[in-house]
Amino acid sequence: MWLITVAVILGLFVFDFFSHVRVPHAPSLRESAVWSTVYISLAVAFGVFVWWKWGASFGGEYLAGYVTEKALSVDNLFVFVIIMARFAVPPEYQQKVLLLGIVMALGMRGIFIAVGAAAISTYSWVFYVFGVFLILTAVKLIRESDDPVAHEEQRESRLERVVRRYLRTHDAYDGDKLLTRVNGRLLATPMLMVLIVIGFTDVLFALDSIPAIYGLTSEPYLVFTANAFALMGLRQLYFLLGGLLDRLVYLSVGLSIILAFIGTKLVLHALHENTLPFVNGGEHVSVPEISTPASLAVIVGVLAVTTVASLVRSRRRASEPAAHSGNGPKT
């Protein structure tokens, strides 16, 4: 099953490259909408397959994981927009950067998934670490929700300075090439710089997303497939959402609530399975555990409320200048 799944996912990425990315172009809204729908439909169909083959419990865990990872991926798109703008990537080359970045993200998450599975199977106290880490991440997101653009740009600037210190770079693009020759010297193009920055950013994304989904399911297969299906179609979603990302003003707040909720769920699970000698004498602690249906309801509910609230807030902001402009003296 693992081999078939990995082969199908890699095949979808290869198909995506040769059918859409190989010839540089800026995709139309219709193209992005159609293929976003296709990939989301594939993810839902796979969830139905999991439900049919392994039961409602695993099916619910996959769907909860997929929704969480998809929400985190949309937040990642916001960072990608900042990176693309910072390096002034031409629209026709953004598809290639995004696809390569997504493939790198899936590879890195695969490593984190394997490490996480090995750690969980060996040490039950890892759930404490994951839970506390997610709660701290939620607090960090809340603190940065006042001006996420400024915080992200500051992080990208630090990464860029580190990369430029060890890499000879050229300021101009040479098509979609990663390397170019200038006066006989082989230099990195801004395209390679963008990929390296996105790669470093993907590592940070994996640090958040993998503990989050392990709070919803302990099955590495479901963790991997939920991540893979959440990442597939992310390129099309980037072009489809476009300016809508700027309107999701409360997305960081919603994600922080979800991460804090999953972090609390992990801590409760760790207490229930406790083996640490300095906690309740190494005995299990009788605490309530949060079921998968309850987790899915909370995740979907928080995302729905924050999305609606964001759109309402953005509409009010858009109408405020028009309202103020009509109150001035008439001539």
N, C-alpha and C positions, 0 to 999 in steps of 0.2 A: 504494500500500500504506500509506504514511504517512497519507494523508487518511482512508482507510477505518478504519484502526486508531484514530486520534484520535476519529473520529466515533463508533465503537462504544464506546470508553471513556467519552466524555462522555455518550453515551446511557445507559450503565449507571449513571453517577452521577446523572443526572436521574431515572431509574427508581427508584433507591434513595431519592432525596429524596421523590418523590411517593407512593411505596408504603409508606415506613416512617417518614420523618422529619417530613413536613409536619404530621401530627397528633401533638402531643407525648405521649409515653408511654415508660415504662421497659420495654424489650423483655424477653420471657420467655426462660428458658434454652433452651427448645425452638426458638423463633424464631431466636435467635442461633446455635444449633448448625446448624440447617438452612441458613441463608444463609452461614455460614462455610464449610460443606461445598460449597455451590454455587460460591462464588468461588474456593476452592482448586481445585475440579474444573475450572473455566474456565481457571485458570492452567496446570494440568497439560495440559489439552487443547491449549492454545496451544503449549506446549512440544513436544507430539507433532506439531503442525502445522509448527512450525519445523524439527523433525527430518526430517519427510517432504519438505518443500519445498526446504530448503537444505542438508540433510545432517546427519550425526551430530556433526560438529565444532561447527557453530553451535547445534544442539540442546543439546549438552552445555554450551556457554557460557551459553545462556539459563537452563538449569536450575540451574547453579552460581550464576549471578547472582540468580535468583529466590530460591533458598534463603538466600543471604547477606542479601539485602534483607529477606526475611521475618523472619529472625532479628533483624536490626537494628530492624525495625518493632515486634517484640514488646518489645524493650528500650525503644523509644519509648513504648509503652503504659504502662510503669512511670512514666515522667515525666508522662504525661497523667493518671494516677491522682493523682499529687501535686498537679498543677495544679487538678484538679477538687475535691480535698479542701481545698486552700488557699482557693479562692474559694467553697466550699460550693455548688457548682452543683447544683440540684435534679435528681434522677435522670431526670425526664421531659424535661428540656432538654439532657441530656448528649449525646443522639444528634445534635442539630443542631450543637452545638459541635464534636463529633468529625468530622462530615461536612464542615463548612466548613473545619475545620483540615486535613483530608486533601486537599481540593481545593486549598487554598493550598499544601500541601506538594508536590503534584504539579506545580503551576505553577512553584514555585521550583526544583524539581529539573529541570524542563524547561529552564530558563534555564542552570542549572549544567551540564547535559548538553551543551547547544549550545556553551557556552564551553569545556568540557573537550574536546569533539571538535575545535573549531577550534585549540585549543592543541596537541593531540596531533598533528594533521596538519601543523602548522607547525614545532613544536619537539619533537624526540625526547627532549630532556633533561627534559621535563615529567614523564616517568616517574620520574626521580630524585626530583623534588619530591613527587609523589604517594606514592611508596614511603616516603620519610623521614617525611612527614606522618602516614601510617597507623601507622608504628612508634611515633612519639611519642604518637599518640592511644591506642595499645594500652598504653603505659606509664602514661598518665594514667588509663585505666580501671582498671588494676591498683591504682594508688595510691588510687583512690576506692572500691575494692570493699569496704573495711572498713565504710563507712557511706554507701552511695549516697544514702539518703534525705536525710541532713543536707547533703550536697554539692549535691543538686538543689534543695532548699529554699533554700539560700543563693543559688544562681543565680537562681531565680525571684524572690526578694526584691529582688535588684538590678534585675532587669527591671521589676518592678512599681513600684519607686521612680522609675525613669526615665520610665515611662509616665505616672504620676500627676503628674510635674512639668510635663508639657506638655498634659495632658488634664483637663478638669473632669469629675469623676466623682460618681456617686451610690452610696450603700452598699447600696441595696435593689434587688432584681430587679423588673422590670416585665414579667412573663410571659417570653417569649423575645425581647423587643425589645432592640435594641442601643442605642437612645437613648430618653430619656424627658424629659418636662417637669416641673420642680419649681419652683413659684412663678414660672412664666413663663420659667424658664431651661432651656435645652436641655443636658442632662447625659448623659454616657456611663454606661450601666448596667454592673454587674459582668460581664454577658455579653460586652460589647465588650472589656472588660479581658482576659477569658479568651482571646478570639480573638486579640488583639494579642500576648499572652504566648506563645500557641501558635505564632503566626506567626514570632516571633523564634526560638523553639525549633526550628521547622522549618528555619530557615536553618542552625542549628548541626548539625542532623541531616544536612542535605544535604552539608555540608562533609565529613562522615565517609563517607556512603554512596556518593557519586558516585566519589571516587577508588577506593573499595573495589571497585566493580563494574567500573571501567575496568581493574582489575588482572586481571579474569577474561575480559573481551571488549572489543575496540576498536570494535565496531559500535554506533553511536549508537542504531540502531533496537532492538537487543536490550537496550541499557542502559535505554532509555525504557520498553519494554514490561515488562521485569522489575520496574522501579520501580512502574509503574502497577498491575500485577497484585499486587504485594506490598502496595500501599496499599489496593487494593479489598478489601473484607471486613474491614478493620482495625477498623471501628466495631463490627461484630458480634463480632469476636474480643475486643474490650475487655470486652464484657458477658459473653462466654462464659467467659473465663479467670477474671475476677473475682478472688477471693482466691488463685488459683493463682499469680499474679504474685509474691506475697510468698514463696512457697515456692521460687521459682527463684533461690536464694541465690547460685549460682555462674554465673548467666547472664553477668554482666559479665566474669568471668574467661574464660569460653568465648569471648565476643565479642572480648576483648583478644587471645586466642591466634589467632583467625581473622584479625583485622586485622593483627597482626604477621606472620602467614604470608603474607597477600596483599601486605603492604608489602615483604617480602623477595622475593616473586615479581616485583614491579614493579621493584625495584632490579636483580635478575638480568636481567630483560628489558632494562632501560635499559643495563646493561653490555654485553649482547649486541648492542644496536643503537647503541652509543656513537658520538657524533660530537664530544664535548667535547675540545678540544685538550689540556687539562691532565690527561686521563685516558687513559693508554696511548697518548699521542701522537695522540689523535683516532681511533685505530683500534678496531675491535670487540674486545671482550674475550671470550675463549673460556671461557664459564661454562655450567653446565647450566641448562636452562630447565624449569620445572614445567609439565607437561601439564594440560589441562583435566580429564580423568578423575581425575588425582591430586588436583587442587584440589577437585573435587566430593567425593571420598572423604574428604579431610581435613576439609572443612567439615561434612559430614554426621556424620562420626565424632566431631568435637569437640562438636557440638551434642547428639548422643546421649549421650555420656559426661557432659557437664555437666548435662543435664536429669536423668538417672538419679541422679547424685551429689547434685544439689539436692534431689530428692524424698526420697532416703534420709536426707540430713541433716535435712530438715524433719521427717520422721517421728520421728527420734531426739530432736529438740528437743521435739516434742509429747509424747513419752513420758517425758521426764526429769522434769517436774513431778509427773506421776502416780506415778512410781517413788519420788521423794523424799517425797511426801505420805504414802506407805504405810509409811515407816520411822520415823515419830514414835512417842512413847509412847502406849500405848492407855489409855483411861479407862473 
